[in-house]
Amino acid sequence: MDIELTRTFLAIVETGSFRKAAERLSVTVSVVRAQMAEMERLLDKQMFKGSEPELKLTAAGQHFLPHARSLMRTWTRAKLDVALPEDIEVALEIGTTSYLWEHLLLPSFFRIRKELPKVAIKTIVGYSASYLSTILNPDLAGIMRFVLIAIISLLNNLLLHKSQHISL
């Protein structure tokens, strides 16, 4: 499936409107409608029902939504990985709430960057687990705090080779 169809589908879901999605994507409304018609043809299912401002996802659209988000995450990660400089050995993506970022990760972040220059770190900071679940795998959103602690532990283990620890 064309990634642009998925991007358009998500823009409609997020804005609740073909017109607002077109504005966000810098295309015309007719392009948005044509892309959705193409997606519905490819999937052989209608994705939206009703009309603006009462536009709603169909059952098929609701079923497709997590897959669309996953496709966009995968595409974004793939673009980032391809663009990494050759001297980067590991790419790490950390999603967290504002509170955990401020109190757990930020105090250690610059030291991590200094001590592990061959690790690329992308952080996504949101306001709530529900917001982050739209970015991260929804199955992981509930255990996010444990994952972050495990990441800090892993980074500490990597730094052990240099006999230094990240302090929380």
N, C-alpha and C positions, 0 to 999 in steps of 0.2 A: 504494500500500500504506500502511496505517496505520502511523505512526511508532512507536506503542506496541507493535505486533507485533514490529517490529525490535528495539526496546529490550528486550522480553521475551526474544526469541531470544538476544541477546547476553548477557543476564543469566544465562541457562541455560548458555550456553557458558562464560562466565567462572567461574561457581560450580560447574558440573558437576552441578547438581541443580535439580529443579523446586521443591523446598521452599526451598532457599537463595535461589533466584531470587525466589521469592514474598516471602521476608523482605526481600531487598534492595529490592524494588519496593514494599513495604508493601501487598501484596495477598494474597489467599488462593491456595493451591495450585490450587484449582479454576479460578480466574481465569487463572492461568498456563497450565494445561492447555487451557482453552478458547481462549486466544489462539493457542497453538501449533496447535491443531486448525484454527482459522480460517486461519492462515498456510499450513498444509499444504493446505488446501482451495483457497486462492487460487493457490498455486504448483503444485498437483496433484502434490506430491512429499512424501515423508516426510522430516523434517529430523533426527530422532533415532532411534536404535535401542538396544535393550537397556533395562534398568531400573536405577534407582539402586541401588548406587553405581557401576555399570558403564555409565552412560549415555554414549553415543558419538554423534558426528555421522555421518549417512549420507553417501554421496558427494555427494548433492544439498545437504546441509547444509554440507559442506566447500566446495562451489562457491559457495554463497550467502554464506558468512562474510565474504569481503572486500567484497562488495557491501553487506552489512549494516553493516559498519564505515564504509564510504564514505557510506552514507545518513545514519548518525548524525553523522558529521563535517559533512556538508553541512547537515543540520538545525541543528546547533549553531552553525555559522558564520552561517547565515541568521538565527537568533534574535539572535546577537550584533550582526550588521550592522544589523538593524532597530532594535535598542535603542541604537545609537550616538547620542550627542548630535549636533545639527545642525552644530556647528562642527568636527567631526572630518572630515578630508578623506580619510584613508587608514587602513585597518585592516591590521595586519601580525600574522601568527601565526608564532611562532618555536618550533620543537620542538628540544630539544637534550638531550644527556646531562648529567649532573651535573658531570662534569669540564669539558666545554666551557662550560657556564654559568658555573661558578666562575672559570675562567681566561681566558675570551674575552669573554663577553657581560656578565657582572655588573659588571666594572670600568667599562664604558662605559654601562650601562643608564640610570643616573640622569641622566647628561649628555645622553643621547639624548632622554629624556623632557623635560628642561628646554629643549633646543634645538629640539625638534620637537613642540610642544604639540598640533598638529592631527593627529598620528599616534597612533592607538590601537595599543598593543602588547600582545598576549597571549602569554605564554610558557608552554610546557609542558616541564617539566624531569623527565627520567626517569633511570633508572640504566643503561640499556643501549640500544643501537640496536634490539634485538629488542623491548624494551618500547615504545619510541617507534614502532616500525613498526605497533603496534596502534592508535596514535593518528594518526600521519601516514600519508600514502599509502605503502604498502609499497614501491612502486617508487622512492621518494625516500629511503628510510631509508639505503641504502648510500652515497649521495652527500651525506649530511647535512652533513658537515664543509665541503665545498666550498660548499654553499648558504649556510651561516652566514658564511663568509668573504665571499661575494658580497653578503650582506645588509649586513655591516659596510661594505663598499666602497660600496654604494648609499647607505647613510646618510651616509657621509663625503661623497659627491658632493652629497647634498642639503644638507649643512652648508656646502659650499664657498661657497654664496651668502651665507653669514654669515662667510666667511673663517675658519672654525674646523674642526678635525679631531677625530675620535674617536681617542684613542690606545689601542693594544692592549697 
